[in-house]
C-alpha cells in the first residue's frame, strides 16, 4: 500500500482556513482568552499598587538566578519525563509487550500522587536517614548520595509527571496512518529507521504538547522543591505571599514566572512548526504490532521496575499507615462525603475545561495565522504556569470587586461558591485539555471538514458532526488529565472551597499537616483509586488497543 499525504486544496473552507474563523469558534475562543486573562491582570494591578516594591523584587540580584534555576529545573524534568514516556507509550500501544493494556493504565497513575507526597516519600525512602540507608548500613554503606537539591527534585518531579507525555503520546501513536510505516518498510528500512524517520516526526505535536505540560508544572510546583530544598521562583513567591506584607513584590515575581511560561509556549509553537501531520487513513485499520522477540521479557521487567518505584512503593507506604491507623482505632468519619465532593468538583472541572479547550484548539490547529490565535493560546496557558494560590487569589479579587468591571459579570455572589472553585480548576488545568485536543485535531485532515462545508453544512454543523467526533480521543484524554490533577489540587481547593465542602485533597492535607499520617492514608489511597477510573475507562473504550 502506498502512503500519501493529503495536500490542501486551493479553496479553503471557513472552518479550515487561515482567514477569519467562524463565529462559532471565534466568539467562544475570545471569551476563554478573556477569562484566562484574569490572573495576569490581577498581578499587574497588585504590582502596580507599589511599583517601587515590584521593581525591587524583579531587579534584585537573586531574581535572575532564581529564574535560571527555575528554567533549568523545568528543562531537566521535561527531558527525563520524555525519556521515560516515549518508550513506554510505544511499548504499551505498538508492541506485543505482555499485559500492555494493564501496564498502560498503571503507568499513568503516578500523576495522581501529589508532588509534596512524592517528595516526602522520596526523602523517607532514599534520604540520609531513610529506609534504604537503614537496609544498607549493615553492609558497610555509611551514607547514600544526597537526594536534596537539583538532581533529587528534578528526578522526583519527572517520575511523577511523565504521564502528561504518556497520555498525549498514546492516542497519537494509535492515530498514525499505518500505510506510512508500511511504505517505509517496503522500501527496505528497518523498524528503528522507520520509527526515527517516519513515526517520530509525526509525534512532534504530542511531544511538544506533553513536554509543555511537564515544563509548566515544574515551574509552578512548590511541594517538591520545598521538601527537596531546591530554590525556584515559585518558592520565593510563596515566601513573599506568606509574609503578608509584600503582595506587590510577590505579584512581580509571579509576572516573571508568566514570562518564563510564555517563553516555553513560544518554544512549543516553534517545535510544532507548520508541518502537516495528517495522512490518508486506512479506514479504521490499526497499525501492526511490533514483535519484541528476545527483548519482550526484559522490557516487561523494566516497565514493572518503574511501576514498583513510582506506584507500588508509595501505595505500600500509604497502606502501612492505613493498617497502623486502623489497628489504633483511627476514626474514618467524613470520607464518604469527601469522595462525593471530589468527584463533583473534578467531574465539573473536566467538562468545563474540555469545552473551553475546543475553540482554542480549533483556532490553533486550523487558524494559526489568524492574528488573535497566538495571544489566545498564550493566555490559555498562563494559569497552569502559576501556583494555585495565585490563581485562587485572582479569582477572589474578581469575585469581590467584579461589580466595578465587566458589567457585573463577576459579582460578590460568586465568592465561596462551587462555580468559582470549578472556574479556578478550569483556568489552572485548561492547557492539559488543550494540548491533547489540539494534537488530535492536527492528525485530522482538513479536507474532511472542507468537503462537509462544500456540501452546504454550516460551520457549527461541521464542528459537531466531523471535527469533534474525530477528535474525541484527544478530548477524552484531556478530560482525564484535568480530572486527575483536579483531584489533587490543594491551594485553590483550600482557599475557594465553599463552607462545608471538603474534597479528599483537603482531608489529606489537613491530616498530614498535623502529622496524622494514619488519618491521611485512606483519603490518599481513595484519591489514587478514583483518579484511576477515567484512565481505565479510556483504555477499555479504545477499541484498537
N, C-alpha and C positions, 0 to 999 in steps of 0.2 A: 504494500500500500504506500502510495506516495504521500508525503506530508506537504501541505500547502498553508501558507499564512494568508489570511484574508486581507486584501487591500481595500481601504476605504473608498467608496465611490466618490465621484466628483461632487455630486449634490448631497449635502448633509441634511438629515432631518433635524428638526429643532432640538430634540432630546439629546442627540449625539453630537451636535455641532459645537463650534467654538464661538458662536455669536452670543446674543442674549439668551440665557436659559429660559425655559418656560416658567410661568408664574408659579406653577405647582411645585417647582424646585427652588426657584429664586427666593420667594417670599418666606417659606419656612427656613431656608438657609440664612437669610438675613436676621430672622428672629433668633435663631440659635446663636449666631455670632453676637447679637446684641446682649443676650443673656450671659454668654461666656465672657463678655467684657466687664461684667460687674466686679470680679475680684481685681483686675488691673486698675479699674477706675477707683475703686476703694483705696488701693495702695497709693495711687497718685494723690488722692485727697488727703490721706493720712500723712504722707511725706510732705505735702505742701503746707500742712499746719505748722511745721517747724523746719523750714528749709535749711537752716544752719545745722541742726542735728542730723538731718538726712544727708547733707553733703559731707559732714564729718564722718558719718558711718561709711559712706561709699569711698571717700578719699583716704581712709585710714590705710596704713601700710599693710595691715593684716588682711584686708578685704581681698586684695589681688591674690595673695597666697591662698586664701580660703577658696576663691573662685577656681584657681588652678587645681587645687586638691579635689574639689568637687567634680571638675571635668575629668580628671584622671580616674577618679572613683567610678564615674559613670562609664567611661570608656573601658576600663578593665572588667567591670561586671558584665557589660554587653558582649565583649569578646568571649569571655568564659561561658556565658549563657548560650551564645551561638554555637560554640564548640560542643556543648552538651546537646542542645536541642536539635540541630540539623541531622546528625547521625541517628538520634533516637527517633525523630519523625520518620526518616526513611526506613528504619528497621521495622517500625510498627505499622507502616502503611504499604510498603512496596516489597517486602521480603517474606520468606517462609519462617520467620522467627517464631519459635514455639510460644503459644499463648499471647500473640501480639495484640489481640483485642483487649484482653485484661491488662496487659502491660501499658497499653495506650491510655487506659483510664487511670491507672495508678500513677503513671508518670506525670500526670497533670495535677495531682493532689497536693504536692508541696506548695502550690500557690495559695492554698487555704491556710497555711501556717503564717501567722503574723510575724513580721520581721523581728520584733522585740522578743517574742518567744523563741524564734530560731536562734537568735544571738545568745539568749540566756541558756538554752540547751547546749549550744556550742561551747560556751565557757564552762558549763558544769561537766561536760564530757571531755573536752580537749584542752582546758585551761591548765595553768601551772599546778593547781591542786585538784584537778578534775579526776574523773573516773579512770581514764586511760593511764594517767600518771600513777594512780594507786595500783593498777594492774601490772605496770612495767617496773615499778620500784623494786620488787624482789629480784628482778633480772639485772639490776645494776644501773638502770636508767634513772639518773637523778633529776633531770629536767628536760621537758619537751620544748621544742621551738615555740616561741610566743605566738599566740593566736591573735594578739591585740595589734591594732594599727591597720595600715592599708591592706596587707595580704589577707588577714583574717576577715576584715569587714567586706572586702571585695569578693572573696570566695563564698562566704556565707550568703551574701545577697544574691550572687549568681546562682547558687544552688537552689534558692527558693524563688527565683524569678524566671528561670529558664522556661517554665511553662508558657509564659507570654509568647515566646518564639515558637514553642512546640505547637500551641493551639492555632497559630496562624499558618504554620508550615504544613500541618497535616491536611487541611482542606485544599491547600494549594497543590500539594503533591497528588491528591486524589482527583483534582480537576484538570490536570495536564492532559494535553492531547497525546494519546499513546502512539499515534502514527509518526510523530516527530522522532521518538526514540526508535521505533521500528525502522524508519528510513536510515537513521544513523547506523544501526546495527547491520542493515543490509549493505551499507557502503563499506563494511569491514571494520568499523570502530568497535572496540571492546566496551564493556559495561562502565568501567571507570571513565574512559574518554567520553562516552555518551553522557554520563552524569555531569561531567565537568563542562562540556561544551554545549549540551542541549538542555539538560534538566536544570542545572544551577542557574543559568541566566534567566530561565522562566520563573524561578523562585525569588527573583530580585525584589519585587514589591512586598512579598510576605516577609522576607528577611529584613527589609527596611522598616516595615510597619512594626514587627515584633521587636526588633532591636531598639526602635524609638521608645516603645513602651518600657523596656528594661531600663534604658538610659534615663527617661523621665522619672521612673520610680526611684532610681538611685539618687538623683539629685534632690528629691523631695523626702527621702527616708530620714527618720530621726532615731527610731528604736535601735537598729543595728549599729549605726555609727556611734551612738551614745554608749551602748554597753561594751562595744569593742574599741572604744577610745580612739576614734578617728575623727578629727575635726573637719567639718564641712560648713558650708554656708547655712544649711538648714539648722544645724546645731547652734550656731551663733545667733540665728534668727529666733530660735526658741528661747535662748537665754535672755535676749532683749525683751521679748514679749512677756516672759515670766516675771521679769523685774517690775513691769507695770509702769515704768517711768520713761520709757523711750520708744513709744509707738512709732514716731516718725523715723527714727533710725532703723527699727525693725522693718518698717514698710519699705525703706530704701534698699535694705538687703534683699527683701523679697522681690523687688523690681530687678535687682541684679540677677536673682535666680530665674526670673522670667526671661531676662536677656539670654542667659545660657540655654534655656529651653527653646527659645526662638532660633538660636544658632543650631541646636540639634535638629529642629524641624526643617530648617533650611538644608542641612546636610542630608536629611531623609528625602527631601524633594529632589535634590541633586542625584542621590543614589537611585531614586526611582526612574529618573530620566524620562525621555519622550518615547521610549520604545513601546511597541505593542506586544502584548502577552497572550493574545487570543489566537486560536487556530481553528481549523475546521475539525470539529469534534466527531469522533467515530460513533455517533449515536450516544448511547449511554454505556458503551463498552468500556470497562475498566482496563487499566494498564496491566500488563502481565506481571506476575510475581517473580521476583529475582531469587533464585536459589542461593543460599549462603554456603552450601556444601560443608566443608570441614570447619568453617567459621560459625556454623549455626549455634552450637552449644557454647563456645567461648563468648559470642555476642550475647547470648541469653544470660550467661553468668555476669557479664559486665553490667547489663541492664538491672539484674537483680541486686548487684552490689550497690549501684547508685540508689535504687529504691530503699535498700536497707539503711543507707546513710541519711537520706532526706525524708523518709517516710516512716520506716519501721522504728528507727531509734527515737524520734520524737513521740510517736504513738506509744512506744513501750514505756518511756519516762512518764507520760501522762497517765497511762494505765497503772503504773506503780503508785502514783499519788492518789488515783481514784480508789484503788483497793485499800490503801492505807487509810484514806478518809472514811470509807465505808466501815472498816474494822473499828475505827474510833467513834463511830456513831455520828458522822458528819451529816448535818441536815441538808436536804436537797430541795427545799421548797423554792418555788418560783421558776424552775427550769422549764416547765411546760409553757408558761406564759412567755418566757424569753424566746423559746423556739418559735412560737407564733409571731412574735414581734419581729424577729429576724427574717422569717420567711416573707412577711408582709412588706417590710421595707426593702429587702433585697429584690423581691419579685417586681415591685413597682419601679424601683430604680433601673432594673434591667430593661423593662418595657419602655420607660421614658428615654433612657439613653439610646436604645436601639432605634426608636422613632426619630430622635434628634439627629442621629448619625446618618440616616438615609439621605436627606437632601444635601448634606455636606459631602458625603461620599460620592454622590452623583455629580455634584459640581466638580469635585477633584478628578474623577475618572473620565467625565465626558465634556467638561467645560473648563479645562485647566487654564486656557488662555484668556478666560474672562477676567476682567480687571479685579473683581471683588473676590475671586475664588481663593487666592492665597491668603489675603487678610482674614477671611472667614476661617480658613484652615488653621492659621496661627492662633487665632483667638480660641478655637475649639480645643487646642492642645494646652492652653495656658493653665487651666485648672489642675491638670494632672501633674504639672511641674511644681505646684505649690503644696505645702503641707496642709492637711485637712483643717488645722487650726486657722490658717489664714482665710481659706475659702469660707469656713463657718462664720468667722467674724465679719467677712464682707457681706454675707447674706443677712446676718443680724443687723448690720448697718443699713442695708437696703430695706429690710422689713420695717425697721423702726423709723426710718427717715424717708420712706417711699412716697409719702403724700406730697413731698416737695418736688418730685420729678416724675417723669413717665406717666403723667396724667393720673396718678394714683394707682397705677398698675400694681405697685408694691405698697402695701399698707401695713399698719400695725397688726391687723388681723392675722397676718402670716406668721408672726413671731410665735415660736413654740408650737408650731403645727406640723403634722406629718408631711404636709406638702412641701414645707421649707426644707425638711430633712431629706426628702426624696430629691428635691432640686439640688441640694448640696452633693448628694451622691452622683447625680447625673453630670454635674459640672466637673466633679473630680475624675470620673471614670469614663467620660464620653470618648476620649481617644482610643480606649480599648474596643469599643463597639465600632468606632470609625475605621480603625486600621483593618479589622477583619472584613468589614463590609466593602471597603474600597478594594482590598486585594481580590475579593471575589468578582467585583464589577470589572476589574481590569482583565479578567480572564473571559469575559463575555464579549462576543463580537458585537460591535455597534450596528452591524448590518442587520441583525435581527430586529433591533428597535427601529431602524430606518425602514425596513420592509413593512413593519406594522404601521408606522406613520404614513408610508406611501399608500397603504390600503384604507386610509381615512381615519385611523384611530387618533383620538386626541391625546395630548401628552400625558394626562393623568391615567388614561386607559393603557397606554404603552407602559407606563411605570408600574401599574398594578398587575397587568397580565403578562408582561415579558420580563422587565428588569428585576422586580422584586422576587418572583419565583425562581429565576435563575441564580440570584444572589442569596437565596435562602440559607445555604450552608454557612456562608460568611456571617450573615445576620445572626444565625443561631449561635455560632461560636462567639461573636461579640457579646450577645446576651449572657452566655455562660461566664465569660470573663468578668463582666460587670457584676453578675450575681456573686461570683466568688469573692471579689475584692470588696464589695459592699458588706458582705458578711463579717469581715474582719476589720473594717474601718473603725478607728477609735476616736480621734479628736473631734471630728464632725458629729459623731454619734453622741458624745458626752455633752457637747455644747448645745446641739439643736434638738435633742430628743424631747418630745412633749412630756408633760408631767405624767408619771406612771408608765411611760414607755421605756422598757429596758431590754434591748436585744442581748444576744449571747455575748457579743464583744464587750459590752459594758459590764456584764456579770463577771466575765473572765478578768477584766482589768480591776474591777472593784475588789475581787478576792486576792488576785496576785499582788496588787499594790500594797496590801496589808500582810503579805507573806502567807496567806491561807491557800497554799498550793493544792491541798486536797479538795478544797471547796471549788477551786478554779478548774479542776481536772475534767469533771463531767461536762460543763459548758464548752470547754475547749474541744473535747472529743466530739461532742454533738455538732460543733461548728464545722469540724473537718468532714463529718459524715454528711451533713446537709449540703456542704459545698460540693461533695462528690456527686450528688444527684444529677445536676444538669450535664455533667461530663459523661456519666453513664448513659443518660438518655440520648446524648449526641452520638455516642458510639453505636448504640442499638439502632438509632434512626438512620445511620449511614449504611445504606444498602450494599455498597460496593466495598466495604471494609474487609 
